[in-house]
Amino acid sequence: MVEGFTEALDILSDGKLNKDPSVRDAIMMIITALQGQDRIEQRCHNMALATRQFALLPTAAPESVYDEIWSSLSLDELRVSSMSGIAALQNHGDAELF
């Protein structure tokens, strides 16, 4: 899948084509979609990790332990500035679920 997107971006970024605003818009849409997919994948991974940790807790575990597990999760896009990209700056039409 990534190879297909990379090929499409290579074609769209050709010097003759990328002067067209609609081509630049298409490039940004592909990049934003890929970043969105990565965000969803990271969040699902984090939720699975938290769920496995919750399952190991005794039933009488204090709420603070649950809070600590949630607070230990991080998104690379938020933690690593070079991964923040453009997705957060564009109106992508998707509801922010997390």
N, C-alpha and C positions, 0 to 999 in steps of 0.2 A: 504494500500500500504506500509506504513512504517513498519507495522508488518511483512510483507513478506520479506522486505529487512533486517530487524533485524534478522529474522530467518535464512536467507541465510548467513548473516555475522557471526552468531553464529556457523553455521555448518562449514563455511570456516575457522573460527579462532580456530577450534579444534586443540589441541596440535599436533596431529598426521599429520594433513593436512597442517598446516601453515608453515611447513619447506620447502615445495615445492615453489619455486619462482613464478610459474604460479598462485598458489593459493594466494600468497601475492599480486601479480599484480591484480588479480580479486577483491580482497578486496579493494585495492586502487581505482580501476575503479568504484566500486559501491559507495564508499565514495565521490569521485570526482563528480560523476553524481548527487548524492543527494545535494551536495553543489552547483552545477551549477543550479539545479532546484530551490534551495532556493534563489540564486542570482536573477534569472529571476522573481520569485514571488515578491521579495522585490522591484525590479525595476518597475514592473507593478503596484504595490501598490503605489509607489511614483509618477509615471506618472499619475495615476488616481487622486491622491490627488492634484497634481499640476493643473490638468485640471479642477477640481472642483473649486479650488481657482481662476484660470484664468477666469472662467465663471462668477464669482461674481464681477470682476473688471469692472469699467466703461470703455467705449470704448476709452476714452482719457487718460487712466492711463499711466504714464511715464514708459519707458522701465526698469528703475531701480526697479520698483515694481515687474516686471516679473523676473528680475534677483534675487531679494531677495527671491522670492518664490522658484526658482530653487536652490538657494544656501542653503535654509533651509532643503532640502531633504538630507537624509543620508542613507547609507547602513550599517546595523549592522556589516557586515563582515569587513568594513573599520573602523568603529567607535569603535568596541569592539574587542580588540586584541585576546581574547580567541576564537573568532569565525572566525579568518582569515584562519585557516585550511591549507590544502595543495593545494587547487584548484588553487591558484595563482602561485604556484611553479611548476606545471606540465603542459606539453604540452598536451592539451586536444583536439586539432584540431578544436576547434570552433572559429569563428571570434569574436572579442571583439566588440560588438555592442553598448555598453554604456560606 
